Amino acid sequence: MLLLALVAVLGLAGTASAALGLWRGEQRMAERAADQQSARVAEAVTDEVRRYSDYLTSLAASVGAQQTLEAGEFAAIAAPIDRANLPGVTGVAYVVAATPAQTAQVQAYWRAHGADGLVLQPGDTDRGQHLFIVLGRSSDARPTPVGRDLTATPAAASAMRAAQQRRTLIMSATYHLIKDRALPAEQQQASFALAAAIHATAPAQDAGEFRGWLLLGLRAGDFLRATVEAVATQASAVQMMDTETDGDVPLVRWDSGRAIGPDDLTRQLSVEVLGRTWELTVEPAARLADHRGLAPHTIAVIVGTVITALLLALTATVTTSRDRAVRRVREATTALRTDIARREEVEQRLRRRETELRGFAGIVAHDLRAPLARITGYAELLATAHLEPDESDMLARLHDGAHRMTALIDDLLGYATADNAELRLAPVDLGKILAEIIHDRDDGRAVFTVGSLPVVNGDAVLLRQVFDNLVGNAVKYCAPDRRPHIDIRSRRDGERWRVEVTDNGIGIPPDQAEAVFTAFTRVDEHRHYPGTGLGLAIVQRIVQRHGGTIGVEPNPEGGSRFWLTLPAVS
């Protein structure tokens, strides 16, 4: 009973440990996806605001370049501002400042310059200055409120004055646009405006003279919807709040209609946009954490429980059969000779199986490579067709995945056969092998320096694989902004030759110099480069089979120096 209890405890403990590990892995994957989703949303918002500000900056520069601005010229300059290329934009307005005494004069001036029927409507002001919209272009069915005094709209007025003082684009606090105030309350969107001060650039004597402002109005809901719909593929909702505005009511909320996922995957982050801070809250979609069918940790629990039950049954059977086994010892002794004969037969079968497995490895490699070659071929064929950008992106990922799988198959087979491949020892000219490898690896970017190389005793095919891997790594693991320099030298060391391959790449930390030769292990600096983590493990196996050793040390001039020893020709 004690033995059965011990088996049960160990089995269930192992099952719980595996299930917990899988569950934590699932949680980490979901959290990573939530982080990536929120980062994409924040980046999309900042990029769109930057694009809108670029439009307004160009527009302000064009207006400032006019010696005498006419209404018709303004309409032509502002023509590119529309909802098709700038979603959420309601229009653009040209605003000028005027004291109460200057109002009539300003009205007459702009009427004379094409603003027919302009009627300025002064409001109350505590600054002694009005801010009149004298020209405008609307991007929707509602006209720009030309003639209105924006001093009664504190958010817009404050943004314009800040833009003049700082000589940069400023985003206003949220408010309801004047043109939207006639709508029912439920149809009014929270909005904001981008303000740019206009300074003259022509004629030369007026350069730098302040002439007014351009005000670009945006409805926040339309802006957010157009911005995040394409990138929030794993989000249920995104809400945007202006943290510098009183109150805690969201500025706007976009809802995809998808089921909402767990709260612990909701992400909040701040975005700095043109002098203001927005807080984005990205709620995950339920599918971010859902699984098709049973979750892996649930499957682990089921499988582990079944295995534990089988072990218990087996243990119980073994313990109850002990007495029967003792009685059968005598019978087993008399059958020993027969058993020996059977063992010899089994050994012969195992040898045959070993031979078959070697052949099987080649067959598997061929059968896996063949469909991968077809996948790669069809992917390259489809790449010549006219595809949508997202389709081209998915096709490129398919093509890259097939290439990586082919490389992985090659490395796995190389690793599996590095121990048992038959050594065909003969004199091998390393100089000739390195010349062929450099010819194959040279892409015109790398610089190779090769000293005198010896003739060693080894397998030419396997040694070529060793140096091809070392030279390939030296070229690959080099910073993009540096030109690879690879130096290959050798010297006699007793009955062996020591060969060194030195590069100026990203290097290997000294505390990980031994780990790089472990299968499937990659140092942190190499994780941004493609690879399977098997190349150096294969190299070490081949060198050890030749009776040599291999190691790596830092290059004093930057990079790494790989060294290995090989037997000299006797």
N, C-alpha and C positions, 0 to 999 in steps of 0.2 A: 504493500500500500504506500509506503514511503517513496519507493521508486516511481510509482504511478503519479503520486502527488508532485514529485520533483519534475517529471516530464510535463505534466499539465502546466505547472507554474512557468517553466522555461518556455514552453510553446506559446502560452498566452502572452507572456512578457515580450517575446520576440514579435508576435503579431501586433501587439499594441505599439511597440517601438516603430515598426515599419509603417503602420497606419498613421501614426503621429507624424513621422517624417514626410509621408506623402501629403498629408493634410497641410502641413506647414509649407511644403513646396507649392501646393495649389494656391495657398493664401499669398505667398510671395509673388507668384505669377500674376494673380489678380491685382495685387497692389502695384506691381510694376506697370501693368497695363493701364491702371487708373492714373498713375503718375504721368505716363506718356500721353494719355488722352488729355489731361488738364494742361500739360505743357504745349501740346499742339493747339489747343483752344486759345491759350494766352498768346502764343506766337502769331496765330491768325489775326487776333484782335489788334495787336501792336502793328503788324504789317499793314493791315487795312487802314488804320489811322495814319500811318506813315504815308500810304499811297494817297489818301485824301489830302493830307497836308502838302504833299508834293504838287497836287493839282492846284491847290489854293496859292501856293508860293509862286508857281508859274503864272497864274492868273494875275496876282498882285504885281509881278514884275512887268507883265504886258501892259497893265493899266498904268503903272508908273512911267512907262516908256512913252506914253502919249503926251505930246506937247499940250494939246487942248483936247480933252476927252469929250466926245459926242455920244449921245444915246445910241446911235446906230453902231458906232465903233465898240461900245461896251457890249451890245448884244452879240456882235460877231466874236468878240474875245471870249465871252461866256458861253458860247454855243456848245463847246464840248462837255459842259457840266450837265449831265442828265442822269436819270435813275438807272439807265441800262449799264453804264460803266461805273457809276458810283451809287450803289444801292443805298436807299435811305435818305439820299439828298433831296431836300425840298426846294432848293433854289439858292441863288447867290444874290446878295444885295450890296450896293455901293452906298456907304454911309459917310456923311460929312458933318462936321461940328459947326454950330452957329449960335451966337448970342441972341437973346430976344430982339435986340436992335438990328441984327443982321438977317433976320428971318426973311423979310420981304426981298432984300437984295439977293439972297441965295436962291429963293424961289424964282425970281426973274432970270437969274443967270442960267439955271438949268433948263428953264423953259426955252431960253434962247439957244440952248445946245441940244435940243431934240427931245427933251422930256415934256412933250405936249400935255397940257392939262394938269401939270404937277401942282398939287395943293399941299403945302406943308401944314402939319397939324401939331403945333407946339403943345407939350404937356407941362405939368409942373416939374420944376427942377430946383434942386437946392445947391447946384453947382454954378448957376448962372450961364449954363451952356446946354443947348439942345443937340441931340444926335439924330439927324434926319436921314431916312432912307430916300435917296433921290433917284436911284436907278436900280433895276432889279430884273432878274430872269428866273422864272419859276420852272421847276422840273415836274410839277404835277398839275392837276386840274385847277387848283386854287391859286390865284394870282399873288404875287409878292405885294405886301402892304406898303406900296410906295407913298411917301409923304408922312408916314408915322414917325413919332418921336420915341426913340428907344431908351430915353432916360427913365421911362416908366417900366422898363424891363431890366431890373438890376443885374440879372445874370449876364445878359448880353453886353450891357454897358460896362460892367466891371471887366469882362474879358477884353473888350476893345481898348479900354484905358491901359490895361496891363500889357497888351500887345504893343501899344505905342511906347510905353515906358521901357519895355525890355527889348524892343525891336526884334521880336520873334513871334511865331504863331502861338496862340493861347487857346485852350479849350475852355468853354464856359461851364458854369455849374448847370445842372439839369433844370429845365423849365418847360412850359408849354409854349410852343411857337405862337406868335400873334395870329398867323393865318389859320391856326387850328382851334382858336378859342371860340369860334362860332359853332364848332361841332358839338354834338352831345358829349357829356363827360366821359361815357364809357368808350367813345371812339377816339379820345385824345390820348396821344402817346407822350410819354416822357421823352424830351428831346434835348439836344445840346447844339452848340454852334462853335465853329472854328473861326477865330478872328485874326486877321492879318492887317497890320498897318501898312499904308501905301506911302512910299517916298519917291519923289520924282527922280528920274534919271535923264530926262530931256525936257527943255534944252539944257545945255551945260551949265548956264548960270543959275538954274534952279535945282541942280543936283542935290539930293538929300532933303529937299523941302517936303514937309509932311502935307499930304493932300486928303487924307481920310482913311477909311477902313473898308475891307471886304469882309463880309460876314456870310459864312457857308452854313446853312441850317441842315441838321440831320435828325431824323426820327430814330430814336435808339432801338425800338423794336425791329424795324425794317433792317437797320444796320446789323444788329446782332444775328438776325435770322439768316441773312445772306452771307455773313462771315463764317458762322460755325456749322451750317448744315453740311458742308462738304467734308469737314474735318472731324466733327463729333460723331463718329460712326459707332462708338461704344458708349455713348452718353445718353442718358434719359432726358436730362434737362440741364440748361446752363442759365444761370442768372447773373446779372451784372449790377453792381451797386456802386454809387458814387460815394466814397467814404468821407468826402469833404462837404457833403450836403447834409443838413440836419435831418434827423429821422432815420428809421431803419427799414423803410419800404424799398424793395428792390427797384433800381432804375428800370430794368426790363428783364423778362424771363422768356427763354426759348424752350419749348417743350417738343420733344421728338415724337411723343405718343407711345414710346416704348415703356415697358414695365420697369419700375425703379428697382435697382439692386440694393445690397446691404449698405447701411449708413457708414460703416467703417471704410468704405471705398470712396466716399465723397471727399473731394479735394477743394480747398480754398487757397487762393493765391492772389497777390496784389500785382497790378499792372500799372506802370507809370506811363501816362499818355499826355504829352503836351502840357505839362504843368499841373496835372491832376492825377489822383490815385483812384483807380477802379479796383473793386474787389470782385473777383470771379469765383463763383461757386459751381463746380461741375459735379452733377449727380450721375452715378454710373447706371448703365442699363443692366437689367437683371441677367442678361446673357453673358455679361462680363465674368460672373462667378458661377454660372450654371454649367452643368455637364450634360452631355447626351447619354442618357442611361445612367448607370451607377457611377458614382465618383470613384477615382482610383483608390482612395483610402478605404472606402466601403468594400471594394473588391478585395483589398488586402486583408481586411478583417474576416471576410467570408472564407477566402482561400486559407488564411492562417489558421482559422478555427477548424476547417476540414482537415488540414495537415496534422494539427495537434490531436484531433480525434483519431486519425489513422495511426499516429505514433503511440497513442495510449493503447489502442487495440493491439498493435504489434508488440508493445512492451508486455501487455497482459498475456498475450499468446506465448511470448518467449519465456516469461517467468513460470507459467504453468507447464511449459513443455520441458523444463529443466530435468525433471526426473526421468521423463521419457528419453531425453537425450543421453543421460548417463547409461541407461539400459542398452541404448543402441551403440555405445562405444565399441563393445565387443564385435558387433556385426560390422561396424565401420572398419575395424582393424582388419578383419578378414577380406574386406573389399578394397584394401589400400592399393594393392597392385593394379586393380582395375581402375582405381581413381587416378593413379599416376599416369596410366596410359591415356585416360581421358584428358588429363591436364596437358599432356604433350600434344594431343590433338587440338585442344583449345589454343595452345601457344601457336600452333601452325595456323589456325584460323585467324588469330590476332595479327600474325604477320601478314596474312593475306588482306585482312581488313585495313592494316596500315598502308599497304600498297594501294588498295582501293581508295582510301581517304586522300592520298596524295593526288590520285587521278581525279577524285571528286572535287578537290580544291580548284583544279584547272577548269573542270566542267562548270562549276559554280561561277568562277570568274568570267568564263565566256558567256554563260547564260545571263549573268547580270549585266555584263558590258553591252551585250547585243541590244536589249530594250533601251538601255541608257543611250546608246548611240543613236537609236531611232528617235528617242525623245529630243536629243540635242539637234539632230538633223531637221526634224519637223519644226523645232523652235527657231532654228536659223532660217528655215524657209519662210515661216510666218513673219519673221522680222522684216522681210522685204515687202510685206503687204502694208497697205495704208490702214493703220489702226488708231484708235483713240488713245490719248495719253495714258489713261489708267489701264487700258488693255496692253499697251506697250510695256508699261511698268510690270504688270503681272507676267508677261511673256519673258521679260529680262530676268525676273526672279526664278521662273521655271528653268531657263537656260543655265543660270548660275548654279541653281540647286543640282541639276544633272551633272555639271562639271565637278562640283564638290563631292558628289556621291561617287563619281568615277575615281577621283583622287583618293577618296577614303577606301574604296575597294582595293586599289593598287597598294596602298600603304598597309592595309590589313593583311593582304596576301604576302606582301614582303616581310611583314613582321612575323607571320606564322611560319614562313619557310626559311627565315634567316638562321634558325637553329639546326634544321635538318637537311638543308640543301647540300648536295654532295660537293665537297671541295675538290676542284680540279687544279692542284698546285702546279705552278710552272713559273719561270722567270717572267715578270711583268714590268714593262717599261712605264714608270709613272709619268715621265715627261710626255710620252705619246698620248696616254689616257687624258692627262690634264689639257693637252692641246685640243683634243677632240671636244672635251667638255666645255672649254672656254669658247670654242667656235660655236657650239650650240647655244650657250648661255649669253653670249655677248649681244646685247641689244643696242649697242652704240652709246650707251650711257655710262657703263662701268669701265673702270681702268684696271687692267690686270698687270701685275709684275710677278714674273715667274723666274725663280732661280734654277740652278741645276738640280734635277731630280734623279733619284737612283733607280736601279732595277732591283726589285724585291721579289721574294718568293711568296706567291699567293694566287688566288683565283681572280683572273682578269675581270670577269663579269661582276663579281661581288665587290671588288675594289673600285671598279668604275661607279657602282651604286654608292659607295661610301663618299668618294670625292665629288660626285655629282650633287649629292645632298648638301655637303659642306659648302661648295661653291654657290649652289642655288640659294642657301640660307644667307650667305654673305651678301648676295645681290638683293634678295628680297627684304631682309630686315635692316633696311637703311632708311633714314628719314627722307621724306619726299623732297625736301629742299637741299639735299646733299647728293653729291655724285659719288657712287660707290667706288672705293679703292680697295682692291683685294691683292694681297701679297702672299705668295706661296714659296716657302723655303724648305730646305731639308739639311740635316747634318747626321753624321755617323755617331751612334751611341753604342759602343761595344759591338755585339753581334746583331744589332738592330739599327734601323734607320728611324730617325725622328723627323716627321713631316709636320709643318705648321702652316695653317691657313689663317691669315690675319685680315680683319676688315675694319672699317670705320663706321660700323652701323650703330644701332641703338644700344648694343651691349647687353650683358647679362649680369644681374647683381651677384656679388661673390657668394652670398648666402644661398643662392639657388643654382650654383654651378654644378652640383651633383644631381639636382632634381630634373634638369633638362634632359637627362638620359633615361628618365623613367617614362614608360609608355603612357600616353594620353595626358602627359603633364606639359603645361605651357606656362612660362613666367608671365607676370603681369604686363610687362612692356610689350609682349608679343601678341596680346589678345586682340589688338586691332588689325592684325595681319592674318590672312587666310592660312589654314593649316590644320592638321589632324593631331599633332602631338606625338606622332609615331616615327618621324624621320630619324631623329637622333637615337632613339631606342634601337632602330634597325641598324644604324651605323655602329653602335656599341656592340651589338651581338656579332656582327661580321668581324669587327676588329678583334674581339675576344676569341672568336673561332680561329683566327690566324695567330693566336698566341700573343697578341699585342694588347696595349692599353690605350685609352683615350681620355682626354680631359679638356677643360676650357679655363682660361684665365683672362683677366682684363687686359686690353691693349692700352698701354700708357698714353697713346695719342688719341684714345677714344675708340670704342667698339670692343671686339672680342678677338682672342687668339685661340683657335682650336688646334690641339696637338695630338698626334697619335704615333704609335711605334709599330713597325712591321719588321718581320725577319729579313735579314739580308740574304742574298744568294750566296750559298756556300761554295 
